[in-house]
Amino acid sequence: SQVSGKIQGLYADFNSIVRQGDIIAKLDPSLFETQIEQNRANLIRAEADAERMEVSVEDAKKQVARAEDLAQQTLIPETELDAALLAVLTTEAQLRSAQAQITQAAASLNQAQVNLDHTIITAPIDGIVISRTVDVGQTVAASMQAPILFLLAADLTKMKVDANIDESDVGRIRPGQIVTFTVDAYPEEFRGSVSQIRLEPIVLNNVVTYTTVIDVPNADLKLKPGMTATVTLEIARRNNVVRVPNAALRFRATADMFTSL
């Protein structure tokens, strides 16, 4: 929400599927509607003041023309002509000030209209609501930053795992490595690949770890946001290698061997 106000209505809840542009919440618009009416009245008053000043300018110009005729006939002193000219300049300056007031009032009216439009909260993307932090009747305050009303997930078929890797192991991790992990909710293993090793160190109990981001496909939507994962990273792989059973490398002497010896 970019404006402060009381929640008047909520039109989405947890797990609601929304489309971009759908109305998901509304704030009480009464305060902003009052501001629009006040600013509209100020605009009308500014326009009336400007019209009055235009009439004053025309009248002042007529007074100058009349004073010039009388001055040519030496019927009035030069000071009266100068005063008439000064009155024209003064009224023209006042007219420009009134026109500026019109511009300012129009801008205030537009700002109030924008604030009124912001009382309607729409979904910025297609997605699913995974968090709702407000209820009807609650007041939100948009002072230093815009308060969060909903948290939307764009596509749950593509998930990420944030793994905390110890500094002693992070040197063996590279983007593209295959990762397997398990979650407590399911017995099977899930597979993913490393997409990023973040350079920001995280110190917890004097242990330095680095966040490793793992991309995971989630076509069946089994994985949920916030699950805890136990990760196994594959740091080396060898293909087509001949394997020898351990039993073939062990030697156990038999009774016949002891007899021969």
GICOR-V332708 format. One record per residue. N is the residue number from 1. RES is the residue in three letters. PHI is phi as a letter, one per 40 degrees, with the letter a starting at -180 (none if undefined). D_CENTER is the distance of its C-alpha to the mean C-alpha in Angstrom with 1 decimal. Layout:
BEGIN
n=N res=RES phi=PHI d_center=D_CENTER
n=N res=RES phi=PHI d_center=D_CENTER
END
This chain:
BEGIN
n=1 res=SER phi=none d_center=9.5
n=2 res=GLN phi=c d_center=9.6
n=3 res=VAL phi=b d_center=13.4
n=4 res=SER phi=c d_center=15.8
n=5 res=GLY phi=i d_center=18.3
n=6 res=LYS phi=c d_center=20.2
n=7 res=ILE phi=c d_center=19.2
n=8 res=GLN phi=c d_center=21.8
n=9 res=GLY phi=a d_center=21.3
n=10 res=LEU phi=b d_center=19.6
n=11 res=TYR phi=b d_center=20.0
n=12 res=ALA phi=a d_center=18.7
n=13 res=ASP phi=b d_center=19.8
n=14 res=PHE phi=d d_center=20.1
n=15 res=ASN phi=g d_center=20.9
n=16 res=SER phi=c d_center=20.2
n=17 res=ILE phi=c d_center=19.6
n=18 res=VAL phi=b d_center=17.3
n=19 res=ARG phi=b d_center=17.0
n=20 res=GLN phi=d d_center=14.4
n=21 res=GLY phi=g d_center=14.9
n=22 res=ASP phi=c d_center=16.7
n=23 res=ILE phi=c d_center=16.7
n=24 res=ILE phi=b d_center=15.9
n=25 res=ALA phi=a d_center=16.2
n=26 res=LYS phi=b d_center=17.7
n=27 res=LEU phi=c d_center=18.1
n=28 res=ASP phi=c d_center=21.5
n=29 res=PRO phi=c d_center=21.9
n=30 res=SER phi=c d_center=25.3
n=31 res=LEU phi=c d_center=24.3
n=32 res=PHE phi=c d_center=22.3
n=33 res=GLU phi=c d_center=25.2
n=34 res=THR phi=c d_center=27.6
n=35 res=GLN phi=c d_center=25.8
n=36 res=ILE phi=c d_center=26.0
n=37 res=GLU phi=c d_center=29.7
n=38 res=GLN phi=c d_center=30.3
n=39 res=ASN phi=c d_center=28.7
n=40 res=ARG phi=c d_center=30.6
n=41 res=ALA phi=c d_center=33.8
n=42 res=ASN phi=c d_center=33.1
n=43 res=LEU phi=c d_center=32.7
n=44 res=ILE phi=c d_center=36.0
n=45 res=ARG phi=c d_center=37.7
n=46 res=ALA phi=c d_center=36.6
n=47 res=GLU phi=c d_center=37.9
n=48 res=ALA phi=c d_center=41.2
n=49 res=ASP phi=c d_center=41.5
n=50 res=ALA phi=c d_center=41.1
n=51 res=GLU phi=c d_center=43.7
n=52 res=ARG phi=c d_center=46.1
n=53 res=MET phi=c d_center=45.7
n=54 res=GLU phi=c d_center=46.5
n=55 res=VAL phi=c d_center=49.7
n=56 res=SER phi=c d_center=50.5
n=57 res=VAL phi=c d_center=50.1
n=58 res=GLU phi=c d_center=52.5
n=59 res=ASP phi=c d_center=54.9
n=60 res=ALA phi=c d_center=54.8
n=61 res=LYS phi=c d_center=55.6
n=62 res=LYS phi=c d_center=58.5
n=63 res=GLN phi=c d_center=59.8
n=64 res=VAL phi=c d_center=59.7
n=65 res=ALA phi=c d_center=61.6
n=66 res=ARG phi=c d_center=64.2
n=67 res=ALA phi=c d_center=64.4
n=68 res=GLU phi=c d_center=65.0
n=69 res=ASP phi=c d_center=67.8
n=70 res=LEU phi=c d_center=69.4
n=71 res=ALA phi=c d_center=69.0
n=72 res=GLN phi=c d_center=70.8
n=73 res=GLN phi=c d_center=73.6
n=74 res=THR phi=f d_center=73.5
n=75 res=LEU phi=c d_center=73.2
n=76 res=ILE phi=b d_center=70.2
n=77 res=PRO phi=c d_center=69.5
n=78 res=GLU phi=c d_center=66.9
n=79 res=THR phi=c d_center=64.9
n=80 res=GLU phi=c d_center=64.1
n=81 res=LEU phi=c d_center=62.9
n=82 res=ASP phi=c d_center=60.7
n=83 res=ALA phi=c d_center=59.3
n=84 res=ALA phi=c d_center=58.6
n=85 res=LEU phi=c d_center=56.8
n=86 res=LEU phi=c d_center=54.7
n=87 res=ALA phi=c d_center=53.9
n=88 res=VAL phi=c d_center=52.5
n=89 res=LEU phi=c d_center=50.3
n=90 res=THR phi=c d_center=49.1
n=91 res=THR phi=c d_center=48.2
n=92 res=GLU phi=c d_center=46.4
n=93 res=ALA phi=c d_center=44.3
n=94 res=GLN phi=c d_center=43.6
n=95 res=LEU phi=c d_center=42.7
n=96 res=ARG phi=c d_center=40.1
n=97 res=SER phi=c d_center=38.7
n=98 res=ALA phi=c d_center=38.6
n=99 res=GLN phi=c d_center=36.8
n=100 res=ALA phi=c d_center=34.2
n=101 res=GLN phi=c d_center=33.8
n=102 res=ILE phi=c d_center=33.3
n=103 res=THR phi=c d_center=30.4
n=104 res=GLN phi=c d_center=28.9
n=105 res=ALA phi=c d_center=29.4
n=106 res=ALA phi=c d_center=27.9
n=107 res=ALA phi=c d_center=24.7
n=108 res=SER phi=c d_center=24.5
n=109 res=LEU phi=c d_center=25.1
n=110 res=ASN phi=c d_center=22.3
n=111 res=GLN phi=c d_center=19.9
n=112 res=ALA phi=c d_center=21.1
n=113 res=GLN phi=c d_center=20.8
n=114 res=VAL phi=c d_center=17.1
n=115 res=ASN phi=c d_center=16.6
n=116 res=LEU phi=c d_center=18.8
n=117 res=ASP phi=c d_center=16.8
n=118 res=HIS phi=c d_center=13.6
n=119 res=THR phi=c d_center=15.8
n=120 res=ILE phi=c d_center=15.5
n=121 res=ILE phi=c d_center=12.6
n=122 res=THR phi=b d_center=12.5
n=123 res=ALA phi=c d_center=11.5
n=124 res=PRO phi=c d_center=9.2
n=125 res=ILE phi=a d_center=11.5
n=126 res=ASP phi=c d_center=15.0
n=127 res=GLY phi=i d_center=15.4
n=128 res=ILE phi=b d_center=16.9
n=129 res=VAL phi=c d_center=15.9
n=130 res=ILE phi=b d_center=16.7
n=131 res=SER phi=a d_center=15.8
n=132 res=ARG phi=b d_center=16.0
n=133 res=THR phi=b d_center=15.9
n=134 res=VAL phi=b d_center=17.3
n=135 res=ASP phi=b d_center=20.6
n=136 res=VAL phi=c d_center=22.2
n=137 res=GLY phi=g d_center=23.4
n=138 res=GLN phi=c d_center=21.0
n=139 res=THR phi=c d_center=19.6
n=140 res=VAL phi=b d_center=16.0
n=141 res=ALA phi=b d_center=15.7
n=142 res=ALA phi=c d_center=12.8
n=143 res=SER phi=b d_center=14.6
n=144 res=MET phi=c d_center=13.3
n=145 res=GLN phi=a d_center=9.7
n=146 res=ALA phi=c d_center=8.0
n=147 res=PRO phi=c d_center=9.9
n=148 res=ILE phi=c d_center=9.1
n=149 res=LEU phi=c d_center=11.6
n=150 res=PHE phi=b d_center=11.7
n=151 res=LEU phi=b d_center=11.2
n=152 res=LEU phi=b d_center=11.9
n=153 res=ALA phi=b d_center=13.9
n=154 res=ALA phi=c d_center=14.3
n=155 res=ASP phi=a d_center=17.8
n=156 res=LEU phi=c d_center=20.0
n=157 res=THR phi=c d_center=22.8
n=158 res=LYS phi=b d_center=21.4
n=159 res=MET phi=b d_center=21.0
n=160 res=LYS phi=b d_center=20.8
n=161 res=VAL phi=b d_center=23.1
n=162 res=ASP phi=c d_center=22.4
n=163 res=ALA phi=b d_center=26.0
n=164 res=ASN phi=c d_center=27.2
n=165 res=ILE phi=b d_center=30.1
n=166 res=ASP phi=c d_center=32.8
n=167 res=GLU phi=c d_center=33.5
n=168 res=SER phi=c d_center=37.0
n=169 res=ASP phi=b d_center=35.7
n=170 res=VAL phi=c d_center=32.7
n=171 res=GLY phi=c d_center=35.1
n=172 res=ARG phi=c d_center=36.2
n=173 res=ILE phi=b d_center=32.9
n=174 res=ARG phi=b d_center=31.8
n=175 res=PRO phi=d d_center=29.1
n=176 res=GLY phi=g d_center=30.5
n=177 res=GLN phi=c d_center=32.7
n=178 res=ILE phi=c d_center=33.3
n=179 res=VAL phi=b d_center=32.2
n=180 res=THR phi=b d_center=33.5
n=181 res=PHE phi=a d_center=32.3
n=182 res=THR phi=b d_center=33.1
n=183 res=VAL phi=b d_center=31.4
n=184 res=ASP phi=c d_center=33.4
n=185 res=ALA phi=c d_center=32.8
n=186 res=TYR phi=b d_center=34.7
n=187 res=PRO phi=c d_center=37.8
n=188 res=GLU phi=c d_center=37.1
n=189 res=GLU phi=c d_center=35.5
n=190 res=PHE phi=b d_center=32.3
n=191 res=ARG phi=b d_center=31.9
n=192 res=GLY phi=a d_center=29.1
n=193 res=SER phi=a d_center=28.8
n=194 res=VAL phi=c d_center=27.4
n=195 res=SER phi=b d_center=24.5
n=196 res=GLN phi=a d_center=23.6
n=197 res=ILE phi=b d_center=25.2
n=198 res=ARG phi=c d_center=22.9
n=199 res=LEU phi=c d_center=24.7
n=200 res=GLU phi=c d_center=23.3
n=201 res=PRO phi=c d_center=26.3
n=202 res=ILE phi=b d_center=26.0
n=203 res=VAL phi=b d_center=29.1
n=204 res=LEU phi=b d_center=30.2
n=205 res=ASN phi=f d_center=33.8
n=206 res=ASN phi=g d_center=34.7
n=207 res=VAL phi=b d_center=33.7
n=208 res=VAL phi=c d_center=31.4
n=209 res=THR phi=b d_center=29.2
n=210 res=TYR phi=b d_center=26.8
n=211 res=THR phi=c d_center=24.0
n=212 res=THR phi=b d_center=25.0
n=213 res=VAL phi=c d_center=22.6
n=214 res=ILE phi=b d_center=24.6
n=215 res=ASP phi=c d_center=23.8
n=216 res=VAL phi=b d_center=25.5
n=217 res=PRO phi=c d_center=26.2
n=218 res=ASN phi=b d_center=26.0
n=219 res=ALA phi=c d_center=27.6
n=220 res=ASP phi=c d_center=29.4
n=221 res=LEU phi=f d_center=26.4
n=222 res=LYS phi=c d_center=28.5
n=223 res=LEU phi=c d_center=26.0
n=224 res=LYS phi=b d_center=23.5
n=225 res=PRO phi=c d_center=20.4
n=226 res=GLY phi=g d_center=21.6
n=227 res=MET phi=c d_center=25.2
n=228 res=THR phi=c d_center=27.4
n=229 res=ALA phi=b d_center=29.0
n=230 res=THR phi=b d_center=32.1
n=231 res=VAL phi=b d_center=31.9
n=232 res=THR phi=b d_center=34.8
n=233 res=LEU phi=b d_center=34.3
n=234 res=GLU phi=c d_center=37.0
n=235 res=ILE phi=c d_center=38.0
n=236 res=ALA phi=a d_center=41.0
n=237 res=ARG phi=a d_center=42.7
n=238 res=ARG phi=b d_center=46.2
n=239 res=ASN phi=b d_center=47.4
n=240 res=ASN phi=f d_center=51.0
n=241 res=VAL phi=b d_center=52.3
n=242 res=VAL phi=c d_center=55.8
n=243 res=ARG phi=b d_center=55.6
n=244 res=VAL phi=b d_center=58.7
n=245 res=PRO phi=c d_center=59.1
n=246 res=ASN phi=c d_center=59.5
n=247 res=ALA phi=c d_center=62.8
n=248 res=ALA phi=c d_center=64.2
n=249 res=LEU phi=b d_center=63.7
n=250 res=ARG phi=b d_center=65.3
n=251 res=PHE phi=b d_center=69.1
n=252 res=ARG phi=b d_center=71.2
n=253 res=ALA phi=c d_center=74.9
n=254 res=THR phi=c d_center=77.2
n=255 res=ALA phi=c d_center=80.6
n=256 res=ASP phi=c d_center=82.4
n=257 res=MET phi=c d_center=80.6
n=258 res=PHE phi=c d_center=81.7
n=259 res=THR phi=c d_center=85.3
n=260 res=SER phi=c d_center=85.3
n=261 res=LEU phi=c d_center=84.1
END
